[in-house]
Amino acid sequence: MAAFHELVRAALPRLTADNYRITSRASWEYNCIAWALGLTDAWWWPVPGRYWPAGVLWEETVAAFVAAFATLGYKPCAGTDLEPGVEKTALFARDETPTHAARQLPSGLWTSKLGPSIDIEHSTPEVVGGGGYGEMVAVLARKAVT
């Protein structure tokens, strides 16, 4: 397991032993975009064979991903601070191409699905930035779904 943690931290250099923990086994059933939306029944990406919402441009752009999140009620917001009754997601990109999304948990911690690999809980959205995921480019929020 130590070797696995080293691989994760090599890909995401801001992760440390103190700011994340593994919360699931690997799964190909869903990806980080679906997970950030609270879904585990589809792999969201604008490519053939994957789910993408009707009416949203099939392109790997920040604008298209923001529009995809909007189909479930998400709108851009100002920050990542915990707000009661609000669900937040953070969208990451490299060179304007989306790469990852993370979801804020009711505790204020964040959760990410690492591609077809594991889910992790992490202290802030920024700690999954850098490396392969690039940087956080948008924070989106909606009223909590109960």
C-alpha positions as CSV (number, residue, x, y, z in Angstrom):
1,M,0.0,0.0,0.0
2,A,2.9,2.4,0.7
3,A,4.0,2.0,-3.0
4,F,0.4,2.9,-4.1
5,H,0.5,6.1,-1.9
6,E,3.8,7.0,-3.5
7,L,2.3,6.7,-7.0
8,V,-0.7,8.8,-6.0
9,R,1.5,11.5,-4.5
10,A,3.8,11.4,-7.6
11,A,0.9,12.2,-9.8
12,L,-0.6,14.7,-7.4
13,P,2.4,16.3,-5.7
14,R,0.4,18.4,-3.2
15,L,-1.0,15.4,-1.5
16,T,0.7,14.4,1.7
17,A,0.2,11.7,4.3
18,D,-1.6,14.3,6.4
19,N,-4.1,15.8,3.9
20,Y,-5.8,12.8,2.3
21,R,-7.1,9.3,2.9
22,I,-8.4,6.6,0.6
23,T,-12.1,6.0,1.0
24,S,-12.9,3.3,-1.7
25,R,-11.6,0.6,-3.9
26,A,-10.9,1.3,-7.6
27,S,-13.9,1.3,-9.9
28,W,-14.5,1.8,-13.7
29,E,-18.2,2.4,-13.1
30,Y,-17.9,6.2,-12.7
31,N,-15.3,8.9,-12.9
32,C,-14.4,12.1,-11.1
33,I,-17.0,14.2,-12.9
34,A,-19.8,11.9,-12.0
35,W,-18.4,11.6,-8.4
36,A,-18.3,15.3,-8.1
37,L,-22.0,15.4,-9.0
38,G,-22.7,12.7,-6.4
39,L,-23.3,10.0,-9.0
40,T,-21.9,6.5,-9.4
41,D,-23.8,5.1,-12.3
42,A,-22.0,6.6,-15.3
43,W,-18.7,7.9,-16.6
44,W,-19.3,11.5,-17.6
45,W,-17.1,12.8,-20.5
46,P,-17.9,14.2,-23.9
47,V,-16.6,11.3,-25.9
48,P,-18.5,8.4,-27.6
49,G,-19.4,5.6,-25.3
50,R,-19.6,7.8,-22.2
51,Y,-22.5,9.8,-20.7
52,W,-22.8,13.5,-21.6
53,P,-25.9,15.6,-20.9
54,A,-28.2,16.3,-23.8
55,G,-27.9,19.9,-25.2
56,V,-24.3,20.4,-23.9
57,L,-21.6,20.8,-26.5
58,W,-19.5,17.6,-26.9
59,E,-16.2,19.2,-26.3
60,E,-13.4,19.2,-23.7
61,T,-13.6,22.8,-22.6
62,V,-14.2,24.5,-19.3
63,A,-17.3,26.1,-20.7
64,A,-18.8,22.8,-21.8
65,F,-18.1,21.2,-18.4
66,V,-19.6,24.2,-16.6
67,A,-22.7,23.7,-18.8
68,A,-22.8,20.0,-18.0
69,F,-22.8,20.8,-14.3
70,A,-25.5,23.4,-14.9
71,T,-27.9,20.6,-16.1
72,L,-28.0,19.5,-12.5
73,G,-28.4,23.0,-11.0
74,Y,-24.8,24.1,-10.5
75,K,-23.8,27.7,-11.0
76,P,-20.4,29.4,-10.6
77,C,-19.8,30.7,-7.1
78,A,-17.1,32.8,-5.4
79,G,-15.2,30.4,-3.1
80,T,-14.7,27.0,-1.5
81,D,-15.7,27.8,2.0
82,L,-18.3,25.5,3.5
83,E,-21.9,27.0,3.4
84,P,-24.8,25.2,5.1
85,G,-27.3,23.9,2.6
86,V,-25.0,24.4,-0.4
87,E,-23.2,21.6,-2.4
88,K,-20.0,22.7,-4.1
89,T,-17.7,21.2,-6.7
90,A,-14.3,22.4,-8.0
91,L,-13.3,22.0,-11.6
92,F,-9.7,21.5,-12.6
93,A,-8.0,22.0,-16.0
94,R,-4.7,22.1,-17.7
95,D,-4.3,24.5,-20.6
96,E,-8.0,25.1,-20.6
97,T,-8.8,21.4,-20.9
98,P,-10.8,20.0,-18.0
99,T,-9.1,17.2,-16.2
100,H,-10.8,16.6,-12.8
101,A,-13.6,17.6,-10.5
102,A,-13.9,17.3,-6.7
103,R,-16.9,17.6,-4.4
104,Q,-17.2,19.3,-1.0
105,L,-18.5,17.0,1.8
106,P,-20.9,18.2,4.5
107,S,-17.9,18.1,6.9
108,G,-16.1,20.7,4.8
109,L,-13.6,18.2,3.6
110,W,-13.5,17.3,-0.1
111,T,-13.7,14.1,-2.1
112,S,-12.3,13.1,-5.4
113,K,-12.4,10.0,-7.7
114,L,-9.0,9.4,-9.3
115,G,-10.0,8.3,-12.8
116,P,-10.7,4.6,-12.8
117,S,-8.9,4.2,-9.5
118,I,-9.8,5.0,-5.9
119,D,-11.9,7.7,-4.2
120,I,-10.1,9.9,-1.7
121,E,-11.1,12.4,0.9
122,H,-8.9,15.5,1.1
123,S,-8.5,18.6,3.2
124,T,-9.0,21.2,0.4
125,P,-9.7,21.1,-3.3
126,E,-6.3,22.7,-4.0
127,V,-4.3,19.7,-2.7
128,V,-5.3,17.7,-5.8
129,G,-4.1,20.5,-8.0
130,G,-0.8,20.6,-9.6
131,G,0.6,17.6,-11.4
132,G,-1.6,15.9,-13.9
133,Y,-4.8,17.7,-12.9
134,G,-3.5,21.2,-13.5
135,E,-5.2,23.9,-11.3
136,M,-8.7,24.7,-10.1
137,V,-10.4,26.9,-12.7
138,A,-14.0,27.1,-11.3
139,V,-16.1,26.5,-8.2
140,L,-19.7,25.6,-8.8
141,A,-22.5,25.4,-6.3
142,R,-26.2,24.5,-6.0
143,K,-28.7,24.2,-3.2
144,A,-28.2,20.9,-1.4
145,V,-30.3,18.1,-2.7
146,T,-32.0,16.2,0.1
